[in-house]
Amino acid sequence: MAFTVERIAVLKDNYVFVLYDQQAAAVVDPAVAPPVLDFLRQRDLKLTAIFNTHHHGDHVGGNQALLQQFPQAQVYGSRQDQGRIPGQTVCLDDGDAVDFGGEQGRVYFVPGHTRGHIAYYFPGSGHLFCGDTLFAGGCGRLFEGTAAQLLASLDQFAQLPPETLVWCAHEYTLNNLKFALSVEKDNLELQARFDQTQRARQQGRATIPTTIGLERATNPFLRVDQPSLQTTQTQDRVQVFTQLRTLKDHF
């Protein structure tokens, strides 16, 4: 791999991800700065990039404090979030490229959770940083976008290689899988995943990263084409997705 990924747990259930090689580091969605700064000091690393997926405070809250220590760092974000991301210096659109650790990443425009949400995919090492669009066993709430937009965004992720490592920004997995079982109780792979996740959380272990293959097999929001999740009233993909998202909102 061109770079290593470190997961840092912050706030109640957020994850901040630090990408680093021997000389430099980048951070994805720094909710807060102190643990990132501690990590960089311990390894004598220079922060060169902040990759933001969207503008919410628990994803950009550490930007300014990091820039105080590393003023030369570039701050990446969606063009549609310009003015909403502190310190943003680079405005990104779908299909744009970003570089880190000798590897080129691709930017995906994935609205739904917010209107300007983006994700960063590094095909060489197989890392996807998806913010709050896709969660382990679930997906983000609809705050600024539509169900059709979020489904189209998730469809993009579903086309990635099954071994792709998915770095979601929150530890929501156990609750997500409880919901998934409520709508697809006969999914044996989902049952096994729930049991494994329950043990992991009881032992204080993280459930992130997940993989695209595992999500396609167990995440209802990537399975709207499955007859087990469709109803006699509708097989329309967007309607099925909307029904699932509404059920999850009240779960």
C-alpha positions in Angstrom: 0.0 0.0 0.0 1.1 3.5 -0.7 -0.1 4.7 2.6 -1.4 3.5 6.0 -4.8 4.4 7.4 -5.3 5.0 11.2 -8.7 5.2 12.7 -9.2 7.6 15.6 -12.4 7.4 17.7 -13.7 10.9 18.8 -16.8 12.5 20.3 -19.6 10.0 20.9 -19.3 7.8 17.9 -17.3 9.6 15.2 -14.2 8.3 13.5 -11.5 10.5 12.1 -9.1 8.8 9.6 -5.4 9.7 9.2 -3.7 8.6 6.0 0.1 8.7 6.3 3.4 7.5 4.8 6.9 8.0 6.0 6.9 11.8 5.6 3.4 13.2 5.3 -0.2 12.8 6.5 -3.7 13.7 5.4 -6.8 13.6 7.5 -10.4 12.8 6.6 -13.2 14.6 8.3 -11.5 15.9 11.4 -14.3 16.4 13.9 -11.8 17.6 16.5 -8.1 18.5 16.2 -6.3 17.4 19.5 -6.1 13.6 18.8 -5.0 14.2 15.3 -2.3 16.6 16.4 -1.2 14.1 19.0 -0.9 11.4 16.4 1.1 13.6 14.1 3.5 14.6 16.8 4.1 11.1 18.0 5.1 10.1 14.4 6.8 13.4 13.5 4.5 13.8 10.5 3.5 16.9 8.5 -0.1 17.4 7.7 -0.5 18.3 4.0 -4.2 17.7 3.3 -7.6 17.8 4.9 -10.2 15.8 3.0 -13.7 16.8 4.0 -16.7 14.8 2.7 -19.3 17.3 3.8 -19.9 20.4 5.8 -21.4 19.1 9.1 -19.7 20.3 12.2 -18.8 16.8 13.4 -16.7 16.4 10.2 -15.1 19.8 9.9 -14.9 21.0 13.5 -11.1 20.5 13.7 -10.1 22.2 10.4 -9.2 25.6 11.8 -7.1 24.3 14.7 -5.2 21.9 12.4 -4.6 24.8 10.0 -3.1 26.9 12.9 -0.4 24.2 13.3 -0.1 23.4 9.6 -1.1 26.5 7.6 0.2 25.1 4.3 -2.2 22.2 4.3 -4.7 22.1 1.5 -8.4 21.8 2.5 -10.5 19.8 0.1 -14.2 19.8 -0.2 -17.2 19.8 -2.6 -17.6 22.8 -4.8 -21.2 22.9 -3.5 -19.9 23.2 0.0 -17.8 26.3 -0.7 -18.4 28.7 2.1 -19.6 26.0 4.4 -16.2 24.2 5.0 -13.7 26.1 7.2 -10.5 26.9 5.4 -11.5 25.2 2.2 -8.9 25.8 -0.5 -9.8 23.2 -3.2 -13.2 22.8 -4.6 -14.0 19.4 -6.0 -16.5 18.0 -8.5 -17.4 14.5 -9.5 -14.6 12.7 -11.3 -11.8 15.0 -10.0 -8.6 13.5 -8.8 -6.7 14.0 -5.5 -3.2 12.8 -4.8 -1.7 11.5 -1.6 1.1 9.1 -0.7 2.0 8.5 -4.4 -1.5 7.4 -5.1 -4.3 9.1 -7.0 -7.8 9.1 -5.6 -11.1 9.7 -7.4 -13.8 12.0 -6.1 -17.4 10.8 -6.2 -20.3 13.2 -6.0 -22.7 11.4 -3.7 -25.6 13.8 -2.6 -28.5 12.7 -0.4 -27.3 13.1 3.2 -26.4 16.7 2.2 -26.6 18.4 -1.2 -22.8 18.6 -1.7 -21.5 15.4 -0.2 -18.5 13.8 -1.8 -16.4 10.6 -1.2 -12.8 9.8 -1.9 -11.8 6.5 -3.5 -8.3 5.3 -3.8 -8.4 2.3 -6.3 -4.7 1.4 -5.9 -5.1 0.5 -2.3 -8.8 -0.1 -2.3 -9.8 2.6 0.3 -13.2 4.4 0.2 -13.8 7.3 2.5 -17.6 7.8 2.3 -18.4 10.2 5.2 -22.1 9.8 6.1 -23.4 8.5 2.8 -22.8 4.7 3.4 -22.6 3.2 6.9 -21.8 -0.3 7.9 -25.2 -1.9 7.7 -27.0 1.4 6.9 -26.9 4.8 5.2 -27.1 8.4 6.1 -30.2 10.3 6.9 -31.8 12.6 4.3 -31.1 16.1 5.4 -30.6 18.1 2.2 -31.1 15.6 -0.6 -33.8 13.2 -1.9 -34.2 9.5 -1.6 -33.5 9.1 -5.3 -30.2 11.0 -5.0 -29.0 8.9 -2.0 -30.0 5.7 -3.8 -28.1 6.8 -6.9 -25.1 7.6 -4.7 -25.1 4.2 -3.0 -25.5 2.5 -6.4 -22.1 4.1 -7.3 -20.5 2.5 -4.3 -22.1 -0.9 -5.0 -20.2 -1.0 -8.3 -16.8 -0.9 -6.7 -14.8 -4.1 -6.2 -16.2 -6.2 -3.4 -12.9 -6.1 -1.5 -13.0 -2.3 -1.3 -12.4 -1.1 2.3 -15.2 1.2 3.4 -14.2 3.7 6.0 -17.5 5.1 7.4 -17.5 8.1 9.7 -19.6 6.7 12.6 -19.8 3.6 14.7 -23.5 2.9 14.0 -23.1 -0.7 13.0 -24.9 -2.6 15.7 -28.0 -0.5 15.6 -28.0 -0.6 11.8 -27.9 -4.4 11.8 -30.7 -4.6 14.3 -32.8 -2.7 11.9 -31.6 -4.7 8.9 -32.7 -7.9 10.7 -36.1 -6.4 11.3 -36.7 -6.1 7.6 -34.7 -9.2 6.3 -34.8 -11.7 9.2 -34.1 -14.7 7.0 -30.7 -13.4 5.6 -28.3 -15.9 7.1 -25.2 -13.8 6.3 -26.8 -10.9 8.0 -27.6 -13.0 11.1 -24.0 -14.1 11.3 -22.7 -10.5 10.8 -25.0 -9.3 13.6 -23.6 -11.9 16.0 -20.0 -11.1 15.1 -20.7 -7.3 15.5 -22.4 -7.8 18.9 -19.3 -9.7 20.2 -17.0 -7.0 18.7 -18.8 -4.2 20.4 -19.0 -6.0 23.7 -15.2 -6.3 23.6 -14.8 -2.6 22.7 -13.7 -3.3 19.1 -14.5 -1.1 16.2 -16.6 -2.5 13.3 -15.0 -0.1 10.7 -13.7 -0.7 8.0 -16.3 -2.8 6.4 -16.2 -3.9 2.7 -18.4 -3.4 -0.3 -18.9 -7.1 -0.6 -20.2 -7.4 2.9 -22.5 -4.4 2.5 -24.0 -5.8 -0.7 -24.8 -9.0 1.1 -26.2 -7.6 4.4 -27.0 -3.8 4.1 -30.7 -3.4 3.1 -30.0 0.0 1.5 -27.8 -1.7 -1.1 -30.3 -4.5 -1.5 -33.5 -2.8 -2.7 -33.6 -5.1 -5.8 -34.0 -8.2 -3.5 -37.5 -9.6 -3.5 -37.1 -10.1 0.3 -37.1 -6.3 0.7 -39.8 -5.5 -1.8 -43.5 -5.4 -1.0 -46.6 -6.4 -2.8 -47.4 -2.7 -3.2 -44.2 -1.8 -5.1 -41.0 -3.1 -6.6 -39.9 0.4 -7.6 -36.3 0.8 -6.4 -36.8 4.4 -5.2 -40.0 3.6 -3.4 -38.5 0.6 -1.7 -35.6 2.7 -0.6 -37.8 5.5 0.6 -39.9 3.0 2.7 -36.7 1.5 4.2 -35.3 4.9 5.0 -38.6 6.0 6.7 -38.7 2.8 8.7 -35.1 3.3 9.8 -35.8 7.0 10.8 -38.4 5.7 13.3 -36.6 2.5 14.4 
